[in-house]
Amino acid sequence: MIFLKTDEEIELLRISNQIVARTLAEIAKVIAPGVSTATLDKIAEEFIRDNGAVPGFLGYGGFPKSICTSVNEQVVHGIPSDEVILQEGDIISVDCGAYINGFHGDSAYTFEVGEVTPEVKELLQITKESLYLGIEQAVEGRRLGDVGYAIQSHCEAHGYSVVREMIGHGVGRNLHESPEVPNYGRRGNGTMLKSGMTIAIEPMINLGKRQLVFEKDGWTTRTIDRKPSAHFEHSVAVRKGKADILSTFEYIEEVLKKK
C-alpha cells in the first residue's frame, strides 16, 4: 500500500532528511586516506543521536551499523569496519538514515578519497546527474517508468550500466515503503505518481557490467567484474509541477569546497 503524506508529515520527513544531510557533511569532513569506515560510522551515530534522532539503519533487518559504507566495486550495504581503511584514489558510497518524530530520512553520496582517476570522476558526475534527471520526473501525473527511464537513458548513453537488483523505494514512517522505484524503465509505464507520495530515488551505476554478487557477510554487494560503482540518493516528495527534494547535498558540497 502506498501512503500519501500530508503537508505536515512531509515537513517532518524534511526534518529527518536534513539531519541525514548534515550527518553526511560531518562524514565528508574526515574522509581521507588512512581513515577506517568504522570511524565514519562512529561519527555518524554520535551526530545523529546528538541531534535527537536515532540511526535508521542500525538493527534494520539485522544490519549491525548506523551507515552503509561501500568502497570502489562495492555497490551498496557495505558494513563499516576497523579493517577497511580508505586509500588514495578510492571512492566510497555512504548511505545514511535517521529516524525522528516518527519518520525516516534516507540519503546517500559517493565521495572521492584524495585524487581519483578521470574515468571514475566522470562515473560519479554522470550518476549524480542521473539522480536529478530522475527527480525532474517525480511530479504528479508522471509514472515511475518515467523516473527510471530518465536515469537509465542518461547513464547508458555514457556507456555505464544500471543495477537492476537494488532499487529505490517509498519512505515515510517505515524506512522502506511502497512503491518500489527502479533506476530503469519505460516512459509511460509503472505506478502513477500522485502528490503526497514520498520516495527515495537512488541510482546505482556501474562502470562495467550491471550484475552484482553478494559478499560472504550477506549484506555487501559488489560488481561482478570488480569495476567501480557509484551511488547517490535523495528523498523526494511528489508535487504538482516540480518535485520537492527533502534531503540536500548542499552541506556536503560546502565541506568539500573547503577541503
Buried (B, 14 or more C-beta within 10 A) or exposed (E): EBBEBEEEBBBBBBBBBBBBBBBBBBBBEEBEEEBBBBBBBBBBBBBBEEBEBBBBBBEBEEBBBBBBBBBBBBBBBBBBBEEBBBEEBBBBBBBBBBBBEEBBBBBBBBBBBEEBEEEBEBBBEBBBBBBBBBBBBBBBEBBBBBBBBBBBBBBBEBEBBBBBEBBBBBBBBBBBBBBBBBBBBEBEEBBEBEBBBBBBBBBBBBBBEBEBEEEEEEBBBBBBBEBBBBBBBBBBBBBEEEBBBBBBBEBBEEBBEEE
